[in-house]
Amino acid sequence: MQRGLFITFEGIDGCGKSTQLNLAEKFLIKEGRDVLITREPGAKGLGEKLREILLNYDGNVSDKCESFLFLADRAQHIDEIVQPALNSGKIVLCDRYTDSTLAYQGWGRKQNIDEINMLNNIATGGLKPDLTFVFDVDIETSFKRVGKNKDRMESAGYDFHQRVRNGYLELAKQEPERIKVIDGTKSVNEISDEVIKNINILLKKS
C-alpha cells in the first residue's frame, strides 16, 4: 500500500489556518481521497489532557516544561494517530506540528533552536511533512481576530508574537520547497485557491 501524505497548517494565532484546513479537507474528500484531520496539541485521548494544561493552566509553566509538554503530546500523537494513518494510505491534515515548536518555543521563548530540532526529531522519529502552509498575518490582525478571550499562549504579548511570526518566515526561507507562505489577509477563497493549487502539485508528484 502506498504511504499517505502529511500536510501541516501553521501560523500565528488568528491567521486562518484552521479554516483553510477544513476547506482543504472538503476539497480532498470531493476528489475521493481518504483524509484524516488532526491537531497539536490536543489530538484525541491523552493529547486532550495535555492541551488543557498547555493552554489553560493558570499557574506558572517554565519555558522548558512548556517545550517538553508539547513534545510529549507530539510523540503520542505521531505514534497513536498520524503514523498509522499514513501507513494506511490516508492524507493527514494537521493543525500545527514541529514548526510551531520551533517558532513559539524557539523564536518566541528564545530557546535553543538546535536543541528543539533534536528533540522534535526524537519525538517524531524524524517524520517531516510533505507540505506545510504558513498563513502570514501582521500582529495587529492576529490580535483583532483572536479577540479578548485569549488562552495562555495567545496572551503572551506583542513582542513574543512578533518573534514567532519572524520565526515562521525564517523557517520558510530555510525550506522553501516544503513550506509555502500565503498572505493570510487575502480573502478566504483566494487563500483556499492557493492552498488547493499547492496540494494538487503535491498529489501529482506522489
N, C-alpha and C positions, 0 to 999 in steps of 0.2 A: 504493500500500500504506500502511495506517495505521501511524504510528510506534508503537513499543513503549512500555513503561512501565519506569521506572527506580526501583527501591526499594532503599533502603540500610538497613543494620542497624548500630547504633552503641552505644557504652557503654564503661565502663572494663573492664579485664581481668577475666574471670571473671563477667561479667554475664549470660551465657547467650545472647548474640546469635547465635552460630554454630548452636546447637541450634535456635533459632527460625527461622533462615534455612532450614535443612534441612526443618523441618516445613512452612514456607510453600511451599517447592518441591513437596513431596509433594501439598499441597492443590491447588496450581495445575495440576500435571500431571493430577491426578484430574479437574479441571474442563476438561481438554482444551486447556490453554494451552501455548504454546511457551515454555519457560523456559531461561534461562542463569544459572548461579550462578558468581560470581567473587569475588575478594577484593583488598584492598590492605593492605599491599604484597604483591607476590609473585604476580601472575597469571602465566599460562604464558609461557615464553620469558624475555626479558630481566628481567622482574619477579622471577623466581625468584632470579636472581643478586643483585639489589638487596635483596631481602628478607633474604638471608643476611647481607649487610653490616649492614643496619639493626638486625637483631635479635640477631646473634651475634658481630659483630666485637668482639674483646676489647681493642682499643686505645681511645684517646680519640677521640670524634667530637664536633666542635664543634656547638653548637646550630644555627648557620646551615647547616653542612654537612648535618646531620640533616634539616633542613627541605627543603633542595634535593634531597636523595636521595629523600625521599617525593614531592616534586613531579615529579621526573624519572620515577619509577615511574608516577605518575598520568598524566602526559602520554602515555607509551607505552601504558598500559592503556586510556585513552579512545580513542586513535586506532586501536589494533590490535584491541581486543576489544569495548568497550562500545558505541561509536557504530555500528559495523557491525551489531551485534546489534539495536540499537534501530531502525536503518534497515530491517531485515528484519522488523520487527514483533514481536520477542521481548520477553518480560518479563524484565528483568535484575535479579537479586537480588545485591546486592554487600555483602560483609562489610567494612565501613569505606569511607569516602570523604572528602570535603573537610572535613566536620565533625570528623573525627578530627584532622586537621592543626590546625584552629583550637583544639580542646580540648587536645591534647597539646603542640603546639609553641607555640601562643598563650598559653593559660592556664597549662599545665603548665610550659613552659620560659620563660614570661614574655616572649615575643617580641611584636612589634608586630602587633596584630590586623588593622589596616587593610592593612598590607603583606602579611600572609598571605592576606587576602581577594583582594587584587590578583593575587598570584602564583597562587592557586588558579584564578582566572578565566582567566589566561593558559594554565595547564596543561590546563584542561578545555575551553577555548573557550566558557566560560560555561554549560556543561551542569550543570543542577541536578537533583537527584532529584525525582520526582513525589511521593514519600512517604518519610519517614525515621522509623525507630523508634529510640528511645533507651531501653535497658533499664537502669534505675537501681537500683544496689545500694550499700550503705554500704561503706566501705573495708575494714572488718573481714571482711565477707562475701567481698569480692573477694579478699583475701589468702588466706583459708581455701580458697576454690575453686581458686585458682591453685596453691597448694602450694609446695613448696621448690624445684622445678626451674623457675626463672624465667629468661626471656630478658632482654636488655639493657633493654628498655623496662619490663618488669614489675618490674625490680629498682630502679627509681628512687626508691622510698621513699614513706612515708605522706603527707607534705605535698604532694609532687608529684601523687600520685593524687587527693588531695582537691581540689586546684586543677583537675585535669582533670574531675572529676565536676561541680564548680561551673560549669566552662565549658560542659559539655553542657546543664546546666539553664538557663544563661543563654541559650544559643542557642535552646533550645526556647521561652523566653519571647519571643524576638525573632521567631520564625517558627512560631507555634502551628498554623497551617493545614498546614504541611508536616511539622513534627516532632512526633511523638506520644511522650510519655514514659510508659513502662509500668513498674510496680513489678516489678523483677527478682527479688524474694524470694518472689513467689507461686509456686504450683505450675507445672510445665511446661505442663500442659493449660490452666490458667487464662490463662497468658500467651499461649499459642497461640490461644485463643479471641479475645482482644483483637486480636491481630495479624490474624487472618483477618477479623474484623469490619471493621477499617480497610481492609484490602485490597479487600474486597467493595465498600465505599463508593467507593473509587478506581475500581474496574472499572466500576461503574455510571455514573460521571461520564465515563469515557473513550469 
